[in-house]
Amino acid sequence: MFADRASAGQTLATQLSQYAGLDDVVVLGLPRGGVVVAAEVATALGAPLDVCVVRKLGVPGREELAFGAVGDGGALVLNTEVVHAFRLTDDDIQGVVRRETVELRRRELAYRGESAPPISLTGSTAILVDDGLATGASMRAAVQAVQTANPARIVVAVPVAAAATCALLKQVADEVVSVETPTSFIAVGQWYLDFRQTTDNEVRDLLSVRR
């Protein structure tokens, strides 16, 4: 159990010490909770912090159930089992993608503002951080999005992740680091004593300090 996201980030940073003090490292947090974890990692490594916005795609009428995720640059990950189980058509999928892409753009603007462009990732080691991974759809979309920015290396780093999800992510990322990889996994929140929702204002404040 982690006390909270900040504590989890501090613990995660100890497993990324080989990247401390390097000029080419950029830490990217997945909003919102992942940014709190990422801020601690960035501070420990002496690296800049940015945000990688992704959006889950919810089944129409059952939005809490994700059938995939969308990220910047047109990155799209679909869970074909869920798509087939709910008989989602191309029109269904594209409708949700369009709506979530609009929200993705809104959040990018809200977090960075108009005068703060994304940090360049060309030739960098990009460390993608979230507060935990269940299915990993959002993180896979984040990896796809970051790949379009031509980093030299992509590292996925989280405090906790399902073991099967780590195995999947190792197929698309150069390195996957997880403090805990339980075989029995229900939800990310079960691994935190304090898992309260992170606000947009908290994300903006953290980004303004570390950029």
Secondary structure, DSSP 4 states (H G I P E B T S, - for coil): -BSSHHHHHHHHHHTTGGGTT-TTEEEEEPTTHHHHHHHHHHHHHT--EEE--EEEEEETTEEEEEEEEEEGGG-EEE-HHHHHHTT--HHHHHHHHHHHHHHHHHHHHHHH-TT-PPPP-TTSEEEEE-S-BSS-HHHHHHHHHHHTT--SEEEEEEEEB-HHHHHHHTTTSSEEEEEE--SS-S-GGGGBS--PPPPHHHHHHHHHHH-
